[in-house]
Amino acid sequence: MATASIEAERLSKHFKVPVREPGVRASVTSLFRREHRIVEAADDVSFTIERGEIVGFLGPNGAGKTTTLKMLAGLLSPTGGHARVLGFEPFDRSPEFLRRVTLVMGNRNQLQWDLPATDSFELHRAIYRIGRTDFERARDELVALLDLGGLVDKPVRNLSLGERMKVEIADALLHQPEVMFLDEPTLGLDITMQRRIRSFLADYNARTGASILLTSHYMADVEALCPRVLVIHHGHLLFDGRLTELAARFGTAKSIRVQLAEGDDPTAATTAVAAAVAAARGAGLTVTDGPLVEGVVTFRVDREAAPHAAAFLLGRLDVVDVSIEDPPVDDVIDKVFTDG
């Protein structure tokens, strides 16, 4: 039996957009002869997501993430290629398909603005034809898990952004979808609220086995939830693999964090670090020293030179602890986008 929830095969979406030079003459000319250009929002994108996977979908603004999600959710028809979600062709938008998936967009309001969320919940129940008993059980469970309390009885317009986002997620999950497309679900939320949303999504995935495809500009979301990531840039898929492999493939540097036996003379420690860096450069090592903060200094070195550099620094500094780490994921992703 097939275990794939989401299959994209050479999926493409090209938009034809008008092009016009500035000026009155160009405006008049465009009335009779309009020029266009083709924007490749997504081009030849292929991947498979198994049941129960949580996968991060990364890319800068305009990379094609939201376009791809909309094609998989059935909101856009592809220009080329094919997609299957739970065995369905998304753009057919069959009732059975729609009952089994959900799309949450952090920058879009799906609730009735002037009504309490409970009214939108009831509308959701009617649209999805959820039985009263199943609906009340799911609603009460989501209210408890997301700590909604009395929020559902307030008009949506009176909720804060974080409160509204939690209610939006609850509304999207009332029909217990098997596939979730989440586009920036923690956008604009404070750190505490982001953590609550991440915890809830991890728990929902563990309890239901739902597959989740998540886009986010907050790397903490991705690191906490997504063992695997897809990286898209200019409409093309650049990487598909484990998050840990991303640093190995695109990260050309390592960070060496050294805890110094600083003693009572931080000035002397700073001088020792500067001397060690100068000697390392003289020995042919690419070493960039970081600031000395509470006795900890961070060096950035070439990946291949990391063992040699660590041994070199240990021999020239009074060290009480040392660690060699991959660079922050944010830095790796930035390099992917820059090089891509």
C-alpha positions in Angstrom: 0.0 0.0 0.0 1.3 3.4 -0.9 2.4 5.6 2.0 2.9 8.9 0.1 0.6 11.7 1.2 1.9 14.3 -1.3 3.5 13.7 -4.7 4.7 16.5 -7.0 6.1 15.5 -10.3 7.7 18.3 -12.4 5.1 20.7 -11.1 5.2 24.1 -12.7 3.2 27.3 -12.6 4.0 30.1 -15.1 2.2 33.5 -15.0 1.8 35.8 -18.0 2.1 39.4 -16.8 1.9 42.6 -18.8 5.0 44.8 -19.3 4.7 48.5 -20.0 7.4 51.2 -20.1 6.6 54.4 -18.2 5.2 57.4 -19.9 2.1 58.5 -21.8 3.2 57.2 -25.2 3.8 53.7 -23.7 0.4 53.8 -22.1 -1.3 54.6 -25.4 0.8 52.0 -27.2 -0.2 49.3 -24.7 -3.9 49.8 -25.5 -3.2 48.4 -29.0 -0.2 46.2 -28.6 0.4 44.9 -25.1 3.6 43.1 -24.3 3.9 40.4 -21.8 6.6 38.4 -20.0 6.4 35.0 -18.4 7.1 34.6 -14.7 8.1 31.1 -13.6 6.7 31.1 -10.1 7.4 27.3 -9.8 9.3 25.3 -12.4 9.8 21.6 -12.6 9.4 21.0 -8.9 9.4 17.3 -7.8 9.2 15.7 -4.3 7.3 13.2 -2.3 6.1 13.5 1.3 5.2 10.3 3.2 2.3 10.0 5.6 3.1 11.5 9.0 6.1 13.5 7.8 6.6 17.2 8.8 8.6 18.9 6.1 9.9 22.4 6.0 9.6 24.4 2.8 12.2 27.2 2.7 12.8 30.0 0.3 13.0 33.8 0.2 10.0 35.9 -0.7 8.9 35.2 -4.3 10.7 31.9 -4.4 7.6 29.9 -5.3 6.6 28.5 -1.9 3.1 29.8 -1.6 2.4 29.1 -5.3 3.4 25.5 -4.8 1.2 25.2 -1.7 -1.8 26.6 -3.6 -1.3 24.1 -6.4 -1.1 21.2 -3.9 -4.2 22.6 -2.1 -6.2 22.9 -5.3 -6.4 26.7 -5.4 -4.2 27.0 -8.6 -4.0 24.7 -11.6 -0.5 23.9 -12.7 0.9 25.0 -16.0 2.8 21.7 -16.3 3.5 18.6 -14.3 1.2 16.6 -12.0 0.4 16.5 -8.3 -1.3 13.9 -6.1 -2.4 14.5 -2.6 -3.8 11.5 -0.7 -4.4 9.9 -4.2 -6.4 12.9 -5.5 -5.7 15.4 -8.2 -5.9 18.6 -6.2 -7.3 20.9 -8.8 -10.3 18.6 -9.3 -11.3 19.8 -5.9 -13.4 16.8 -5.1 -15.4 17.0 -1.9 -13.6 14.0 -0.5 -10.2 15.7 -1.2 -11.3 18.9 0.4 -12.5 17.1 3.5 -9.1 15.6 4.1 -6.8 18.6 3.7 -6.4 22.1 5.0 -4.5 25.3 4.1 -3.6 27.9 6.7 -2.0 31.2 5.6 -0.6 33.4 8.3 -1.2 36.6 6.3 -4.8 35.7 5.4 -7.9 35.9 7.5 -10.3 33.0 7.0 -12.7 33.8 9.9 -15.7 36.1 9.8 -14.2 39.4 11.0 -17.2 40.8 12.8 -18.5 37.5 14.3 -17.2 35.4 17.2 -15.1 32.5 16.2 -17.8 30.1 17.4 -20.0 31.3 14.6 -17.2 30.6 12.1 -16.8 27.2 13.6 -20.4 26.4 13.0 -20.1 27.5 9.4 -17.1 25.2 9.1 -19.2 22.4 10.5 -22.0 23.0 8.0 -19.6 23.3 5.0 -17.7 20.1 5.9 -20.9 18.3 7.0 -19.4 17.3 10.3 -21.7 15.4 12.7 -22.7 17.3 15.8 -21.0 14.8 18.2 -17.7 14.7 16.2 -17.7 18.5 15.8 -18.2 19.2 19.5 -15.5 16.7 20.4 -13.0 18.2 18.0 -13.9 21.8 18.9 -13.6 21.2 22.7 -10.3 19.4 22.2 -8.8 22.2 20.1 -10.0 24.9 22.5 -8.3 23.0 25.3 -5.1 22.2 23.4 -4.7 25.8 22.1 -5.8 27.4 25.4 -8.5 29.4 23.6 -10.7 29.8 26.6 -13.1 32.7 26.2 -11.4 33.9 22.9 -13.8 32.0 20.8 -16.7 34.1 22.1 -15.2 37.4 21.1 -15.5 39.1 17.7 -12.5 38.2 15.6 -11.7 41.8 15.1 -11.1 42.2 18.9 -8.4 39.5 19.0 -4.7 40.1 18.9 -2.7 38.7 16.1 -1.5 35.8 18.2 -5.0 35.0 19.5 -6.4 35.2 16.0 -3.7 32.9 14.6 -4.6 30.3 17.3 -8.3 30.5 16.5 -7.5 30.3 12.7 -5.6 27.1 13.3 -8.4 25.6 15.4 -10.9 26.5 12.7 -8.8 24.8 10.0 -8.5 21.6 12.0 -12.1 21.0 13.0 -12.6 18.5 10.2 -9.4 16.6 11.3 -7.4 16.9 8.1 -4.9 14.3 7.1 -2.7 16.8 5.2 -1.9 20.3 6.4 -0.4 23.1 4.3 0.9 25.8 6.6 2.1 29.0 5.1 3.8 31.2 7.8 1.6 30.0 10.7 3.6 31.9 13.3 4.0 35.1 11.2 4.1 38.2 13.5 3.7 36.2 16.7 5.8 36.7 19.8 8.3 34.0 20.9 6.0 32.5 23.5 3.1 32.2 21.1 5.4 30.7 18.4 6.5 28.0 20.9 2.9 27.2 21.8 2.0 26.8 18.1 5.0 24.7 17.4 4.2 22.5 20.4 0.6 22.1 19.3 1.6 21.2 15.7 4.1 18.5 17.0 1.4 17.1 19.2 -1.2 17.1 16.5 1.1 15.3 14.1 2.0 12.7 16.8 -1.6 12.0 17.7 -3.1 11.9 14.2 -0.3 11.0 11.9 -1.1 14.0 9.7 1.4 15.1 7.1 2.5 18.7 7.3 4.2 20.9 4.7 5.3 24.1 6.5 6.8 27.3 5.2 8.3 29.8 7.7 10.8 32.6 7.8 11.4 31.7 11.5 14.2 29.0 11.5 13.2 28.1 15.0 10.0 26.7 13.6 11.9 24.6 11.1 14.5 23.4 13.5 11.9 22.4 16.1 9.5 20.6 13.8 11.1 19.6 10.5 13.8 16.9 10.2 13.6 17.2 6.5 13.5 20.4 4.4 12.9 21.4 0.8 14.7 24.6 -0.4 13.2 26.5 -3.4 14.7 29.6 -5.1 13.6 31.3 -8.3 10.9 28.6 -8.7 13.5 25.8 -8.8 14.0 23.1 -6.1 17.6 23.4 -4.9 17.7 20.9 -2.0 15.6 18.0 -0.6 17.0 16.3 2.4 17.6 16.3 6.1 18.2 19.6 7.8 21.5 18.3 9.2 22.7 17.5 5.6 21.9 21.1 4.5 24.8 22.5 6.5 27.2 19.7 5.3 26.3 20.5 1.7 26.2 24.3 1.7 28.0 25.3 4.9 31.7 25.8 4.0 32.7 26.8 7.5 32.6 25.5 11.1 32.4 27.5 14.3 34.8 26.8 17.1 33.6 28.0 20.5 36.4 28.3 23.1 35.8 29.0 26.8 38.9 30.6 28.1 40.3 30.4 31.6 40.0 34.2 31.7 41.0 34.8 35.3 40.9 38.3 36.6 42.4 39.9 33.5 40.1 40.0 30.5 42.5 42.3 28.7 45.2 39.7 28.8 42.8 37.1 27.4 41.8 39.4 24.5 45.5 39.9 23.7 46.1 36.2 23.8 43.2 35.6 21.4 44.5 38.2 19.0 48.0 36.6 19.1 46.6 33.2 18.5 44.6 34.4 15.5 47.6 36.1 14.0 49.7 33.0 14.4 46.9 30.8 12.9 46.8 33.1 9.8 50.5 32.8 9.6 50.2 29.1 9.6 47.8 29.3 6.6 44.5 28.7 8.5 41.5 30.8 7.6 40.4 32.0 11.0 38.0 34.9 11.9 37.9 35.7 15.6 34.6 36.7 17.2 34.1 39.0 20.2 35.2 37.8 23.6 32.0 37.6 25.7 32.2 36.3 29.2 35.3 34.4 28.4 33.9 32.7 25.3 35.3 33.5 21.9 34.0 32.1 18.6 36.2 31.4 15.6 34.9 30.8 12.1 37.1 28.4 10.1 37.0 26.5 6.9 35.2 23.1 7.3 38.2 21.1 6.2 40.6 23.0 8.5 38.4 22.7 11.6 40.4 19.9 13.4 43.7 21.5 12.6 42.5 24.9 13.7 41.0 23.5 17.0 44.3 21.8 17.8 46.2 25.0 17.0 44.1 27.2 19.2 44.2 24.6 22.1 47.9 24.8 22.0 48.1 28.6 22.3 45.2 29.5 24.6 44.4 28.6 28.2 41.1 26.7 27.4 38.6 25.1 29.8 36.1 24.0 27.2 35.9 23.8 23.4 33.2 22.8 20.9 33.1 22.6 17.1 29.7 23.3 15.5 28.1 23.8 12.2 27.1 27.4 11.5 23.6 28.6 12.4 21.0 27.3 10.0 20.0 30.9 9.1 23.5 31.5 7.8 23.5 28.3 5.7 20.1 29.2 4.2 21.3 32.7 3.4 24.3 31.2 1.6 22.0 28.8 -0.4 19.9 31.8 -1.5 22.9 33.9 -2.3 24.7 31.2 -4.3 21.4 30.0 -5.9 
